[in-house]
Amino acid sequence: MIDRSKLANSFEFIVTAGARARQLLAGSTPRVEVGTHKRTTIAQQEVVTNKVEKLPYPAVIDPAKD
């Protein structure tokens, strides 16, 4: 089980791990030891061990301010 208690933002963890799980399901190479774990667990392990991290969100441009 993944210990998320030390994470600053659980929502960010879930979104990042979900995106990574989709990459793994599409055929990406895991960055941690796989063993017999499912792709979703592997994605969570990668996020917790900082093998992958979130990309910054692009700046949102408000057309009303232009």
Jmol script that loads the backbone (N, CA, C; Angstrom):
load data "model"
ATOM      1  N   MET A   1       0.839  -1.175   0.000  1.00  0.00           N
ATOM      2  CA  MET A   1       0.000   0.000   0.000  1.00  0.00           C
ATOM      3  C   MET A   1       0.885   1.241   0.000  1.00  0.00           C
ATOM      4  N   ILE A   2       0.453   2.245  -0.720  1.00  0.00           N
ATOM      5  CA  ILE A   2       1.199   3.491  -0.844  1.00  0.00           C
ATOM      6  C   ILE A   2       0.819   4.420   0.304  1.00  0.00           C
ATOM      7  N   ASP A   3       1.832   4.939   1.019  1.00  0.00           N
ATOM      8  CA  ASP A   3       1.597   5.856   2.137  1.00  0.00           C
ATOM      9  C   ASP A   3       1.545   7.280   1.586  1.00  0.00           C
ATOM     10  N   ARG A   4       0.346   7.852   1.536  1.00  0.00           N
ATOM     11  CA  ARG A   4       0.173   9.198   1.009  1.00  0.00           C
ATOM     12  C   ARG A   4       0.144  10.245   2.111  1.00  0.00           C
ATOM     13  N   SER A   5       0.370   9.873   3.349  1.00  0.00           N
ATOM     14  CA  SER A   5       0.252  10.809   4.463  1.00  0.00           C
ATOM     15  C   SER A   5       1.314  11.909   4.419  1.00  0.00           C
ATOM     16  N   LYS A   6       2.437  11.663   3.779  1.00  0.00           N
ATOM     17  CA  LYS A   6       3.511  12.646   3.736  1.00  0.00           C
ATOM     18  C   LYS A   6       3.447  13.531   2.501  1.00  0.00           C
ATOM     19  N   LEU A   7       2.422  13.346   1.679  1.00  0.00           N
ATOM     20  CA  LEU A   7       2.294  14.148   0.471  1.00  0.00           C
ATOM     21  C   LEU A   7       1.616  15.472   0.783  1.00  0.00           C
ATOM     22  N   ALA A   8       2.050  16.499   0.090  1.00  0.00           N
ATOM     23  CA  ALA A   8       1.487  17.833   0.314  1.00  0.00           C
ATOM     24  C   ALA A   8       0.073  17.948  -0.237  1.00  0.00           C
ATOM     25  N   ASN A   9      -0.210  17.275  -1.347  1.00  0.00           N
ATOM     26  CA  ASN A   9      -1.499  17.435  -2.006  1.00  0.00           C
ATOM     27  C   ASN A   9      -1.959  16.085  -2.554  1.00  0.00           C
ATOM     28  N   SER A  10      -2.949  15.481  -1.921  1.00  0.00           N
ATOM     29  CA  SER A  10      -3.432  14.164  -2.343  1.00  0.00           C
ATOM     30  C   SER A  10      -4.080  14.218  -3.714  1.00  0.00           C
ATOM     31  N   PHE A  11      -4.790  15.305  -4.011  1.00  0.00           N
ATOM     32  CA  PHE A  11      -5.438  15.423  -5.318  1.00  0.00           C
ATOM     33  C   PHE A  11      -4.384  15.427  -6.425  1.00  0.00           C
ATOM     34  N   GLU A  12      -3.338  16.186  -6.239  1.00  0.00           N
ATOM     35  CA  GLU A  12      -2.262  16.246  -7.220  1.00  0.00           C
ATOM     36  C   GLU A  12      -1.624  14.870  -7.411  1.00  0.00           C
ATOM     37  N   PHE A  13      -1.464  14.134  -6.324  1.00  0.00           N
ATOM     38  CA  PHE A  13      -0.907  12.783  -6.390  1.00  0.00           C
ATOM     39  C   PHE A  13      -1.784  11.886  -7.255  1.00  0.00           C
ATOM     40  N   ILE A  14      -3.085  11.924  -7.027  1.00  0.00           N
ATOM     41  CA  ILE A  14      -4.012  11.072  -7.776  1.00  0.00           C
ATOM     42  C   ILE A  14      -4.013  11.423  -9.257  1.00  0.00           C
ATOM     43  N   VAL A  15      -4.034  12.698  -9.571  1.00  0.00           N
ATOM     44  CA  VAL A  15      -4.053  13.126 -10.973  1.00  0.00           C
ATOM     45  C   VAL A  15      -2.754  12.720 -11.668  1.00  0.00           C
ATOM     46  N   THR A  16      -1.627  12.938 -11.009  1.00  0.00           N
ATOM     47  CA  THR A  16      -0.328  12.590 -11.599  1.00  0.00           C
ATOM     48  C   THR A  16      -0.185  11.081 -11.766  1.00  0.00           C
ATOM     49  N   ALA A  17      -0.559  10.324 -10.750  1.00  0.00           N
ATOM     50  CA  ALA A  17      -0.461   8.858 -10.839  1.00  0.00           C
ATOM     51  C   ALA A  17      -1.418   8.313 -11.895  1.00  0.00           C
ATOM     52  N   GLY A  18      -2.588   8.901 -12.018  1.00  0.00           N
ATOM     53  CA  GLY A  18      -3.540   8.463 -13.039  1.00  0.00           C
ATOM     54  C   GLY A  18      -3.011   8.693 -14.442  1.00  0.00           C
ATOM     55  N   ALA A  19      -2.422   9.846 -14.648  1.00  0.00           N
ATOM     56  CA  ALA A  19      -1.845  10.148 -15.963  1.00  0.00           C
ATOM     57  C   ALA A  19      -0.692   9.188 -16.270  1.00  0.00           C
ATOM     58  N   ARG A  20       0.127   8.910 -15.271  1.00  0.00           N
ATOM     59  CA  ARG A  20       1.249   7.984 -15.471  1.00  0.00           C
ATOM     60  C   ARG A  20       0.750   6.565 -15.712  1.00  0.00           C
ATOM     61  N   ALA A  21      -0.313   6.164 -15.031  1.00  0.00           N
ATOM     62  CA  ALA A  21      -0.883   4.832 -15.246  1.00  0.00           C
ATOM     63  C   ALA A  21      -1.367   4.684 -16.686  1.00  0.00           C
ATOM     64  N   ARG A  22      -1.971   5.727 -17.234  1.00  0.00           N
ATOM     65  CA  ARG A  22      -2.402   5.683 -18.637  1.00  0.00           C
ATOM     66  C   ARG A  22      -1.201   5.523 -19.564  1.00  0.00           C
ATOM     67  N   GLN A  23      -0.099   6.199 -19.249  1.00  0.00           N
ATOM     68  CA  GLN A  23       1.117   6.044 -20.055  1.00  0.00           C
ATOM     69  C   GLN A  23       1.641   4.619 -19.980  1.00  0.00           C
ATOM     70  N   LEU A  24       1.640   4.043 -18.783  1.00  0.00           N
ATOM     71  CA  LEU A  24       2.119   2.670 -18.615  1.00  0.00           C
ATOM     72  C   LEU A  24       1.232   1.683 -19.366  1.00  0.00           C
ATOM     73  N   LEU A  25      -0.072   1.895 -19.313  1.00  0.00           N
ATOM     74  CA  LEU A  25      -0.993   1.016 -20.037  1.00  0.00           C
ATOM     75  C   LEU A  25      -0.813   1.126 -21.547  1.00  0.00           C
ATOM     76  N   ALA A  26      -0.340   2.276 -22.003  1.00  0.00           N
ATOM     77  CA  ALA A  26      -0.102   2.481 -23.430  1.00  0.00           C
ATOM     78  C   ALA A  26       1.249   1.923 -23.879  1.00  0.00           C
ATOM     79  N   GLY A  27       2.069   1.441 -22.918  1.00  0.00           N
ATOM     80  CA  GLY A  27       3.314   0.789 -23.288  1.00  0.00           C
ATOM     81  C   GLY A  27       4.586   1.467 -22.814  1.00  0.00           C
ATOM     82  N   SER A  28       4.498   2.514 -22.012  1.00  0.00           N
ATOM     83  CA  SER A  28       5.703   3.174 -21.493  1.00  0.00           C
ATOM     84  C   SER A  28       6.485   2.228 -20.588  1.00  0.00           C
ATOM     85  N   THR A  29       7.771   2.455 -20.497  1.00  0.00           N
ATOM     86  CA  THR A  29       8.643   1.639 -19.673  1.00  0.00           C
ATOM     87  C   THR A  29       8.577   2.115 -18.224  1.00  0.00           C
ATOM     88  N   PRO A  30       8.312   1.210 -17.277  1.00  0.00           N
ATOM     89  CA  PRO A  30       8.287   1.604 -15.861  1.00  0.00           C
ATOM     90  C   PRO A  30       9.648   2.086 -15.393  1.00  0.00           C
ATOM     91  N   ARG A  31       9.660   3.018 -14.454  1.00  0.00           N
ATOM     92  CA  ARG A  31      10.898   3.583 -13.921  1.00  0.00           C
ATOM     93  C   ARG A  31      11.244   3.042 -12.546  1.00  0.00           C
ATOM     94  N   VAL A  32      10.446   2.095 -12.048  1.00  0.00           N
ATOM     95  CA  VAL A  32      10.715   1.425 -10.785  1.00  0.00           C
ATOM     96  C   VAL A  32      10.654  -0.071 -11.029  1.00  0.00           C
ATOM     97  N   GLU A  33      11.098  -0.853 -10.046  1.00  0.00           N
ATOM     98  CA  GLU A  33      11.041  -2.305 -10.155  1.00  0.00           C
ATOM     99  C   GLU A  33       9.585  -2.748 -10.204  1.00  0.00           C
ATOM    100  N   VAL A  34       9.243  -3.523 -11.212  1.00  0.00           N
ATOM    101  CA  VAL A  34       7.853  -3.873 -11.469  1.00  0.00           C
ATOM    102  C   VAL A  34       7.338  -4.967 -10.549  1.00  0.00           C
ATOM    103  N   GLY A  35       8.019  -6.071 -10.449  1.00  0.00           N
ATOM    104  CA  GLY A  35       7.527  -7.197  -9.652  1.00  0.00           C
ATOM    105  C   GLY A  35       6.219  -7.719 -10.227  1.00  0.00           C
ATOM    106  N   THR A  36       5.261  -7.982  -9.370  1.00  0.00           N
ATOM    107  CA  THR A  36       3.960  -8.501  -9.817  1.00  0.00           C
ATOM    108  C   THR A  36       2.859  -7.465  -9.634  1.00  0.00           C
ATOM    109  N   HIS A  37       3.232  -6.197  -9.553  1.00  0.00           N
ATOM    110  CA  HIS A  37       2.255  -5.142  -9.294  1.00  0.00           C
ATOM    111  C   HIS A  37       1.500  -4.745 -10.557  1.00  0.00           C
ATOM    112  N   LYS A  38       0.292  -4.213 -10.346  1.00  0.00           N
ATOM    113  CA  LYS A  38      -0.502  -3.690 -11.443  1.00  0.00           C
ATOM    114  C   LYS A  38       0.076  -2.353 -11.876  1.00  0.00           C
ATOM    115  N   ARG A  39      -0.289  -1.929 -13.073  1.00  0.00           N
ATOM    116  CA  ARG A  39       0.232  -0.671 -13.625  1.00  0.00           C
ATOM    117  C   ARG A  39      -0.155   0.531 -12.757  1.00  0.00           C
ATOM    118  N   THR A  40      -1.333   0.509 -12.151  1.00  0.00           N
ATOM    119  CA  THR A  40      -1.745   1.631 -11.309  1.00  0.00           C
ATOM    120  C   THR A  40      -0.873   1.739 -10.068  1.00  0.00           C
ATOM    121  N   THR A  41      -0.507   0.612  -9.480  1.00  0.00           N
ATOM    122  CA  THR A  41       0.367   0.612  -8.305  1.00  0.00           C
ATOM    123  C   THR A  41       1.772   1.058  -8.687  1.00  0.00           C
ATOM    124  N   ILE A  42       2.235   0.627  -9.849  1.00  0.00           N
ATOM    125  CA  ILE A  42       3.550   1.043 -10.332  1.00  0.00           C
ATOM    126  C   ILE A  42       3.568   2.555 -10.521  1.00  0.00           C
ATOM    127  N   ALA A  43       2.512   3.103 -11.097  1.00  0.00           N
ATOM    128  CA  ALA A  43       2.426   4.553 -11.302  1.00  0.00           C
ATOM    129  C   ALA A  43       2.471   5.287  -9.971  1.00  0.00           C
ATOM    130  N   GLN A  44       1.773   4.782  -8.970  1.00  0.00           N
ATOM    131  CA  GLN A  44       1.777   5.415  -7.645  1.00  0.00           C
ATOM    132  C   GLN A  44       3.175   5.359  -7.034  1.00  0.00           C
ATOM    133  N   GLN A  45       3.854   4.232  -7.178  1.00  0.00           N
ATOM    134  CA  GLN A  45       5.216   4.107  -6.649  1.00  0.00           C
ATOM    135  C   GLN A  45       6.159   5.087  -7.337  1.00  0.00           C
ATOM    136  N   GLU A  46       5.985   5.271  -8.636  1.00  0.00           N
ATOM    137  CA  GLU A  46       6.828   6.204  -9.363  1.00  0.00           C
ATOM    138  C   GLU A  46       6.632   7.637  -8.872  1.00  0.00           C
ATOM    139  N   VAL A  47       5.404   8.013  -8.586  1.00  0.00           N
ATOM    140  CA  VAL A  47       5.125   9.364  -8.106  1.00  0.00           C
ATOM    141  C   VAL A  47       5.681   9.558  -6.704  1.00  0.00           C
ATOM    142  N   VAL A  48       5.480   8.582  -5.827  1.00  0.00           N
ATOM    143  CA  VAL A  48       5.947   8.692  -4.443  1.00  0.00           C
ATOM    144  C   VAL A  48       7.470   8.761  -4.378  1.00  0.00           C
ATOM    145  N   THR A  49       8.157   8.030  -5.234  1.00  0.00           N
ATOM    146  CA  THR A  49       9.621   8.018  -5.223  1.00  0.00           C
ATOM    147  C   THR A  49      10.233   9.103  -6.116  1.00  0.00           C
ATOM    148  N   ASN A  50       9.396  10.000  -6.627  1.00  0.00           N
ATOM    149  CA  ASN A  50       9.826  11.121  -7.470  1.00  0.00           C
ATOM    150  C   ASN A  50      10.513  10.684  -8.759  1.00  0.00           C
ATOM    151  N   LYS A  51      10.145   9.525  -9.276  1.00  0.00           N
ATOM    152  CA  LYS A  51      10.666   9.083 -10.574  1.00  0.00           C
ATOM    153  C   LYS A  51       9.925   9.795 -11.697  1.00  0.00           C
ATOM    154  N   VAL A  52       8.705  10.235 -11.424  1.00  0.00           N
ATOM    155  CA  VAL A  52       7.922  11.071 -12.339  1.00  0.00           C
ATOM    156  C   VAL A  52       7.335  12.210 -11.507  1.00  0.00           C
ATOM    157  N   GLU A  53       7.047  13.298 -12.160  1.00  0.00           N
ATOM    158  CA  GLU A  53       6.439  14.429 -11.461  1.00  0.00           C
ATOM    159  C   GLU A  53       5.473  15.120 -12.405  1.00  0.00           C
ATOM    160  N   LYS A  54       4.639  15.943 -11.836  1.00  0.00           N
ATOM    161  CA  LYS A  54       3.627  16.616 -12.647  1.00  0.00           C
ATOM    162  C   LYS A  54       4.283  17.687 -13.508  1.00  0.00           C
ATOM    163  N   LEU A  55       3.656  17.968 -14.638  1.00  0.00           N
ATOM    164  CA  LEU A  55       4.087  19.073 -15.476  1.00  0.00           C
ATOM    165  C   LEU A  55       3.336  20.321 -15.036  1.00  0.00           C
ATOM    166  N   PRO A  56       3.970  21.468 -15.131  1.00  0.00           N
ATOM    167  CA  PRO A  56       3.259  22.685 -14.737  1.00  0.00           C
ATOM    168  C   PRO A  56       2.100  22.951 -15.691  1.00  0.00           C
ATOM    169  N   TYR A  57       1.025  23.466 -15.139  1.00  0.00           N
ATOM    170  CA  TYR A  57      -0.131  23.808 -15.962  1.00  0.00           C
ATOM    171  C   TYR A  57       0.204  25.032 -16.803  1.00  0.00           C
ATOM    172  N   PRO A  58      -0.263  25.052 -18.060  1.00  0.00           N
ATOM    173  CA  PRO A  58      -0.019  26.248 -18.870  1.00  0.00           C
ATOM    174  C   PRO A  58      -0.831  27.423 -18.323  1.00  0.00           C
ATOM    175  N   ALA A  59      -0.346  28.608 -18.562  1.00  0.00           N
ATOM    176  CA  ALA A  59      -1.052  29.799 -18.104  1.00  0.00           C
ATOM    177  C   ALA A  59      -2.408  29.896 -18.801  1.00  0.00           C
ATOM    178  N   VAL A  60      -3.424  30.201 -18.048  1.00  0.00           N
ATOM    179  CA  VAL A  60      -4.756  30.341 -18.607  1.00  0.00           C
ATOM    180  C   VAL A  60      -4.944  31.799 -19.006  1.00  0.00           C
ATOM    181  N   ILE A  61      -5.324  31.991 -20.249  1.00  0.00           N
ATOM    182  CA  ILE A  61      -5.540  33.349 -20.750  1.00  0.00           C
ATOM    183  C   ILE A  61      -7.032  33.627 -20.721  1.00  0.00           C
ATOM    184  N   ASP A  62      -7.403  34.706 -20.052  1.00  0.00           N
ATOM    185  CA  ASP A  62      -8.806  35.098 -19.951  1.00  0.00           C
ATOM    186  C   ASP A  62      -9.133  36.018 -21.118  1.00  0.00           C
ATOM    187  N   PRO A  63      -9.968  35.564 -22.083  1.00  0.00           N
ATOM    188  CA  PRO A  63     -10.261  36.404 -23.253  1.00  0.00           C
ATOM    189  C   PRO A  63     -11.013  37.683 -22.874  1.00  0.00           C
ATOM    190  N   ALA A  64     -11.667  37.723 -21.736  1.00  0.00           N
ATOM    191  CA  ALA A  64     -12.407  38.909 -21.321  1.00  0.00           C
ATOM    192  C   ALA A  64     -11.466  40.058 -20.951  1.00  0.00           C
ATOM    193  N   LYS A  65     -10.227  39.725 -20.591  1.00  0.00           N
ATOM    194  CA  LYS A  65      -9.268  40.757 -20.173  1.00  0.00           C
ATOM    195  C   LYS A  65      -8.486  41.319 -21.352  1.00  0.00           C
ATOM    196  N   ASP A  66      -8.562  40.701 -22.509  1.00  0.00           N
ATOM    197  CA  ASP A  66      -7.810  41.188 -23.685  1.00  0.00           C
ATOM    198  C   ASP A  66      -8.475  42.367 -24.338  1.00  0.00           C
TER     199      ASP A  66
END
end "model"
wireframe off; spacefill off
backbone 0.3
color backbone group
